[in-house]
Amino acid sequence: MNLEDLEPSLNNFHFQLSSILDMKCSIRYNNETFRLPCSKETTTMDLTREIFQKFHISDEEIDQFEIQLILNDDKKSALDMDLAIEDILSIHFENEETPILLFELTKKDE
């Protein structure tokens, strides 16, 4: 079945696309900053894996890294890897408009 089967005289169709990735997050790693689409359900682990793919780092090395949130005053807040963006917003930005979140991924000191 195709659209013409439904109504042969219609030839003007409008489609609306909507993205579930309604936010942007920036993550710094290795002196580079990447802007990634994300949603409130995205976890810090998801963001970390994106960076791992870009730098060809094995997921097995995840325990050697930490992720931090960079706050407005350049203070850093360490985050758990399984924390969702929604949780970060409620903890750090409760009464603010949704910001572009800036994270930093670093290798832990040995």
TAJO-V196349 format. One record per backbone hydrogen bond with DSSP energy under -1.0 kcal/mol. CO is the residue of the C=O (numbers start at 1). NH is the residue of the N-H. Records with the same first field share a line. If there is no record, write none. Layout:
CO: NH  NH
//
This chain:
3: 7
7: 10
20: 22
23: 38
25: 36
26: 103
27: 34
28: 105
29: 32
32: 29
34: 27
36: 25
38: 23
39: 42
40: 86
42: 85
43: 47
44: 48
45: 49
46: 50
47: 51
48: 52
49: 53
50: 54
51: 55
52: 57
58: 61
59: 62
61: 64
62: 65
64: 108
66: 106
67: 79
68: 104
69: 77
71: 74
75: 71
77: 69
80: 83
81: 45
83: 44
84: 88
85: 89
86: 90
87: 91
88: 92
89: 93
93: 96
101: 26
102: 70
103: 28
104: 68
106: 66
//
